[in-house]
Amino acid sequence: NAFKASAEMKRKHNPTIRQFHPRYKISPTPLREFNEPQQWVVASSDTVGEFSGACYFFVKELQKTNDIPIGMLHSSWGGAQIQAWMRQEDLRPFEGMDESMDILNVYAKDKPAGRTALGAQWENWYEKNSGGLAPWSDEPSDNSGWSALPDFKNWKHYGDTALANYDGLVWYKNSFTLTEQQASKDVKIGLGKLSKGDIVWINGQFLGRSVGWQPRSYKIPAARLKTGENHILINVRSMWGAGGMMGPTEKIGFTVDGVDMTPLTDGWAYKKEPTALKMTPLIPWQTMSGYTGMHNAMIAPLEGLQFKGAVWYQGESNTRRDAEYDEMLASMIANWRDQFGKDMPVVVVQLPGFGKIPTEPEEVTWSNLREAQRIAALRDDNIGLAVTMGLGNPADIHPVNKQDVGKRIAKTYRGLIGETDYNTLGYSPLRVSRRGDTVRVELPKTEGGYVTRSDNHPIAFQLCANPTPQSKIVQGDPLNCAYATATMERNTVVLTSGKIAAPTHVRYCWGMAPTCNLYAAEGTPVGPFQIAVE
């Protein structure tokens, strides 16, 4: 939703602005054309409510100085990770991707075989990374570490201190009894909602995997069932918010031959994952957390068109997988240029402020992702960075001020194509040097210089020291940091801190939703960064 959306929709709109919005589709293989009719939509009071707000205000801003028709192609999927928008061949070079791509190719030809390969991948991953554990093959009678499930609800509300603030993996188990006649037939088992992803075994054999909020239901082939007691084991993964078996109880039970469901609400036990494992292999053919599917269905059919530019506005779903994001982004953009124009400028919209307002320096994956976006832009003269700090809301992941988001994208785009001298890298520092206890951060020169807001000096700067000086620091590595005292000398920030004796790095605007008050006089904030001291 955009700020004052209803008023914006009632305005007079330029009919030379049009949007093409491919339907939400995924495919395990690239499509040569869209599998449903698509059309361009003319901007009007009746239609702009369905337009991308950031795109619309971006092109509207461009038309203030370029009175030409502009068509915007809006291809997006809320919550998707970057891997869903990349080609298979561009993903393979990254660690662990080859196996997932092979499984995806099997699935594209034979879905049951693909699912079987997916289960084997998860089991191999777990055994390798847990030191040889294989809970699905354990004796069901081993109850060490297991507790009775108190209710079908968020595991953070079990009253178990170990799970009170826990995000990760939790195991669940139970058993049900079948007669000889029942065990000779396929059984359908319902497990309710398993937030947010699960993998299930029956009698030690992989049964299935799912993600999402919908109630789970799995078909158990008769060949996997036994007369008497049958054992079910579930691993549930949740990395944010509510996690666990969520019910409702009327969805939990099993059905034989379509006859009335037998409830399976009693007897459940749970156990917190005994290792530090959290990030499991993902399901390649899923939507938001899958691989290549959105590229295949929503980008590949566009090949042959030529574009004057592209905007990439994504990142929150990769904050826990940020280590290779800058390289993935560069690879994806290189492919776009192969398809849509070798010199195509690209604007990357940096993550806004969202979440915890920091009160002390800390390691934050959200900041690591912002830094990856900045690095990708630094390495390519034709990639610009649109800084969104100051436009977001710590309680809302999507800034409603789409108008100013669009304006900042337009400023960056104009700078990329040479229409203006606007700094396209979020005023990233040129260099950082240290002399004694003082660190100097040199920023790019800009007309009017720099200003601070709500104070007469910059805040949100940190001086940091590498805890292992003999090793080369890499993006995402932990640093010992302390807030620094900062003063401005023209385009240089002078930093001191009595807490960091020999600073190796400077961080600015680091954290989920920090307060950052250093701006270029033209109104754009200096973007977040981490940089080594020379």
Residue pairs with C-beta under 8 A, 6 or more apart in sequence:
1 53
1 398
1 400
2 8
2 53
2 57
2 400
2 401
2 402
2 403
3 400
3 401
3 402
3 403
5 49
5 53
8 48
8 403
9 45
9 48
9 49
10 45
11 45
13 43
13 44
13 45
13 48
14 43
14 60
14 63
15 42
15 43
15 44
16 63
16 68
16 69
16 70
17 42
17 43
17 56
17 59
17 60
17 63
17 69
17 70
17 71
17 72
18 40
18 41
18 42
18 43
18 69
18 70
18 71
18 72
19 40
19 41
19 43
19 47
19 50
19 51
19 52
19 55
19 56
19 71
19 72
19 73
19 74
20 38
20 39
20 40
20 41
20 71
20 72
20 73
20 74
21 41
21 50
21 52
21 73
21 74
21 75
22 34
22 38
22 73
22 75
22 297
22 298
22 301
23 34
23 36
23 38
24 77
24 298
25 34
25 35
25 36
25 297
25 298
26 84
26 285
26 287
26 290
26 293
26 294
26 296
26 297
26 298
27 293
27 296
27 297
28 104
28 105
28 107
28 108
28 284
28 285
28 292
28 293
28 296
29 108
29 296
30 87
30 295
30 296
30 300
31 296
31 297
31 300
31 301
32 300
32 301
33 301
34 297
34 301
35 297
40 71
41 47
41 50
41 51
43 51
43 56
48 56
51 72
51 74
52 72
52 74
52 76
53 402
53 405
53 406
54 311
54 313
54 349
54 402
54 405
54 406
54 409
55 72
55 74
55 311
55 406
56 72
56 402
56 406
57 402
57 403
57 405
57 406
57 407
58 72
58 311
58 406
58 407
58 409
58 410
58 413
59 70
59 72
59 406
60 406
61 406
61 407
61 409
61 410
62 70
62 410
62 413
62 414
63 70
65 414
65 419
73 302
73 307
75 294
75 298
75 299
75 302
76 313
77 84
77 287
77 288
77 294
77 298
78 288
79 288
79 316
79 317
80 287
80 288
80 294
80 314
80 317
81 288
81 289
81 317
81 318
81 321
82 314
82 315
82 317
82 318
82 325
82 328
82 329
82 332
83 91
83 290
83 291
83 292
83 328
84 287
84 288
84 289
84 290
84 291
84 292
84 293
84 294
84 295
85 294
85 295
85 299
85 314
85 332
86 291
86 292
86 295
86 328
86 331
86 332
86 335
87 292
87 295
87 300
87 332
87 335
88 101
88 104
88 291
88 292
90 328
90 331
90 332
90 334
90 335
91 97
91 101
91 291
91 292
91 328
92 98
92 101
93 331
94 324
94 327
94 328
95 324
96 281
97 291
99 121
100 121
100 281
100 282
100 284
100 291
101 284
101 291
101 292
102 117
103 114
103 117
103 118
103 121
103 284
104 114
104 284
104 285
104 291
104 292
106 113
106 114
106 117
107 113
107 114
107 115
107 117
107 118
107 284
107 285
108 114
114 285
115 208
115 209
116 206
118 209
118 281
118 283
118 284
119 199
119 206
119 207
119 208
119 209
120 206
121 281
122 199
122 206
122 209
122 280
122 281
123 134
123 136
123 206
125 280
125 281
126 133
126 134
126 277
126 280
127 133
127 134
129 275
129 277
130 274
130 275
130 277
131 275
133 274
133 275
135 171
135 233
135 235
136 201
136 204
136 205
136 206
136 233
137 204
140 173
140 175
140 229
140 231
143 269
145 271
145 274
146 173
146 269
146 270
146 271
147 160
147 269
147 270
147 271
148 268
148 269
149 158
149 172
149 245
149 268
149 269
149 270
150 158
150 159
151 158
152 192
152 244
152 245
152 246
152 247
152 248
152 249
152 252
152 265
153 244
153 246
153 247
154 195
154 242
154 243
154 244
154 246
155 163
155 166
155 170
155 238
155 243
155 244
155 270
156 163
156 164
156 165
156 166
156 242
156 243
158 270
160 272
162 272
163 170
163 272
166 243
166 272
167 238
167 239
167 240
167 243
167 278
168 237
168 238
168 239
168 272
168 273
168 277
168 278
169 235
169 236
169 237
169 272
169 273
169 277
169 278
169 280
170 235
170 236
170 243
170 244
170 270
170 271
170 272
170 273
171 233
171 234
171 235
171 236
171 270
171 271
171 272
171 273
172 233
172 234
172 235
172 236
172 244
172 245
172 268
172 269
172 270
173 231
173 232
173 233
173 234
173 268
173 269
174 231
174 232
174 264
174 267
174 268
174 269
175 229
175 230
175 231
175 232
175 267
176 229
176 230
176 232
176 254
176 262
176 264
177 228
177 229
177 230
178 187
178 225
178 226
178 227
178 228
178 230
178 256
179 227
180 227
182 225
182 256
183 222
183 225
183 226
183 227
183 228
183 230
184 222
185 222
185 256
185 257
186 219
186 220
186 221
186 222
186 257
187 219
187 220
187 222
187 225
187 254
187 255
187 256
188 217
188 218
188 219
188 220
188 254
188 255
188 258
189 202
189 217
189 218
189 220
189 232
189 253
189 254
189 255
189 264
190 215
190 216
190 217
190 251
190 252
190 253
190 254
190 255
190 261
191 198
191 200
191 215
191 216
191 217
191 218
191 234
191 245
191 251
191 252
192 215
192 216
192 245
192 246
192 247
192 248
192 249
192 251
192 252
193 213
193 214
193 215
193 216
193 245
193 246
193 247
193 248
193 251
194 210
194 216
194 234
194 236
194 244
194 245
194 246
195 213
195 236
195 238
195 241
195 242
195 243
195 244
195 246
196 211
196 212
196 213
196 237
196 238
196 239
196 241
196 243
197 209
197 210
197 211
197 212
197 236
197 237
197 238
197 280
197 283
198 209
198 210
198 211
198 216
198 234
198 235
198 236
198 237
199 206
199 208
199 209
199 234
199 235
199 280
200 206
200 207
200 208
200 209
200 216
200 218
200 232
200 233
200 234
201 207
201 232
201 233
201 234
202 220
202 224
202 225
202 230
202 231
202 232
203 224
203 225
203 226
203 230
203 231
204 231
204 233
205 224
207 218
207 220
207 224
208 218
209 283
210 216
211 283
211 286
211 289
215 248
215 251
234 245
235 273
236 243
236 244
236 245
237 243
237 278
237 280
238 244
239 278
239 320
244 270
245 252
245 268
249 263
249 265
252 263
252 264
252 265
253 261
253 262
253 263
253 264
253 265
254 261
254 262
254 264
255 261
255 262
256 262
279 320
279 321
282 289
282 290
282 291
283 289
283 290
284 290
284 291
284 292
285 291
285 293
286 293
287 293
287 294
288 317
289 317
299 339
302 339
302 340
303 339
303 340
304 339
305 340
306 340
306 341
307 340
307 341
307 344
308 341
308 344
308 345
309 344
309 345
309 346
309 347
309 413
309 416
309 417
310 333
310 336
310 340
310 344
310 345
310 346
310 347
311 346
311 347
311 348
311 349
311 386
311 409
311 413
312 329
312 333
312 346
312 347
312 348
312 349
313 349
315 325
315 350
315 351
315 369
315 370
315 373
316 351
316 354
316 366
316 369
316 397
318 325
318 369
319 351
319 365
319 366
319 368
319 369
320 365
322 365
322 368
322 369
322 372
322 475
322 476
323 475
323 476
325 369
325 372
325 373
325 376
326 372
326 373
326 375
326 376
326 379
326 475
329 348
329 372
329 373
329 376
330 376
330 379
330 380
333 346
333 376
333 380
333 383
336 344
336 346
337 343
337 344
343 382
344 382
345 382
345 383
345 384
345 413
345 416
345 417
346 380
346 382
346 383
346 384
347 383
347 384
347 385
347 386
347 409
347 412
347 413
347 416
348 373
348 376
348 377
348 383
348 384
348 385
348 386
349 386
349 388
349 405
349 409
350 370
350 373
350 374
350 385
350 386
350 387
350 388
350 389
350 426
350 527
350 528
351 366
351 369
351 370
351 373
351 388
352 388
352 389
352 391
352 392
352 397
352 399
353 388
353 389
353 390
353 392
353 393
353 394
353 512
353 513
353 514
354 366
354 392
354 393
354 394
354 396
354 397
354 512
354 513
355 366
355 394
355 512
355 513
356 394
356 511
356 512
356 513
357 394
357 511
357 512
357 513
357 514
357 515
358 364
358 510
358 511
358 512
358 513
358 514
360 483
361 462
361 464
361 481
361 482
361 483
361 507
361 510
362 511
363 478
363 479
364 510
364 511
364 512
365 476
366 511
366 512
367 507
367 510
367 511
367 512
367 528
367 530
368 475
368 476
370 527
370 528
371 475
371 528
371 529
371 530
372 475
373 385
374 385
374 425
374 426
374 428
374 527
374 528
374 529
375 475
376 383
377 383
377 384
377 385
377 424
377 425
377 426
378 425
378 428
382 416
383 416
384 412
384 413
384 415
384 416
384 424
384 425
385 412
385 424
385 425
385 426
385 428
385 527
386 405
386 408
386 409
386 411
386 412
386 426
387 408
387 426
387 524
387 525
387 526
387 527
387 528
388 399
388 405
388 408
389 509
389 516
389 525
389 527
389 528
390 516
390 525
391 399
391 401
391 404
391 405
391 408
392 399
392 513
393 399
393 400
394 512
394 513
399 405
408 524
411 420
411 422
411 524
412 422
412 424
414 420
414 422
415 421
415 422
415 423
415 424
416 424
421 447
422 522
423 444
423 446
423 520
423 524
425 444
425 527
426 524
426 525
426 526
426 527
426 528
426 529
427 443
427 444
427 446
427 520
427 524
427 526
427 527
428 444
428 527
428 529
429 441
429 442
429 443
429 506
429 529
429 531
430 442
430 443
430 444
431 442
431 534
432 439
432 440
432 441
432 442
432 506
432 531
432 532
432 533
432 534
433 439
433 440
433 442
433 533
433 534
434 440
434 503
434 533
434 534
437 496
438 494
438 495
438 496
439 463
439 484
439 494
439 495
439 496
439 503
439 506
439 533
440 492
440 493
440 494
440 495
441 461
441 492
441 493
441 494
441 495
441 506
441 508
441 531
442 491
442 492
443 450
443 491
443 492
443 493
443 526
444 491
445 491
446 491
446 520
446 521
446 522
447 521
447 522
448 520
448 521
448 522
449 490
449 491
449 520
449 521
450 488
450 491
450 518
450 519
450 520
450 521
450 526
451 518
451 519
451 520
451 521
452 458
452 459
452 488
452 517
452 518
452 519
453 517
453 519
454 517
455 517
457 485
457 486
457 487
457 488
458 486
458 487
458 488
458 493
458 517
458 518
459 486
459 515
459 516
459 517
460 483
460 508
460 509
460 510
460 514
460 515
460 516
460 517
460 518
461 483
461 484
461 486
461 493
461 495
461 506
461 507
461 508
462 481
462 482
462 483
462 484
462 506
462 507
462 508
462 510
463 481
463 482
463 484
463 495
463 496
463 497
463 499
463 500
463 503
463 505
463 506
464 479
464 480
464 481
464 482
464 500
464 503
464 504
464 505
464 506
464 507
465 479
465 480
465 481
465 500
465 501
465 502
465 503
465 504
465 505
466 473
466 477
466 479
466 480
466 504
466 505
467 478
467 479
467 480
469 504
473 479
473 504
473 505
473 532
475 530
479 504
479 505
479 507
480 500
481 500
481 505
481 507
481 510
482 497
482 499
482 500
483 497
484 495
484 496
484 497
484 500
484 506
485 495
485 496
485 497
486 493
486 494
486 495
487 493
487 494
488 494
493 518
495 503
495 506
497 503
503 533
504 532
504 533
505 530
505 531
505 532
505 533
506 529
506 530
506 531
506 533
507 529
507 530
508 516
508 518
508 526
508 528
508 529
508 530
509 516
509 525
509 526
509 527
509 528
509 529
510 528
510 530
514 528
516 525
516 526
516 528
518 525
518 526
519 525
519 526
520 526
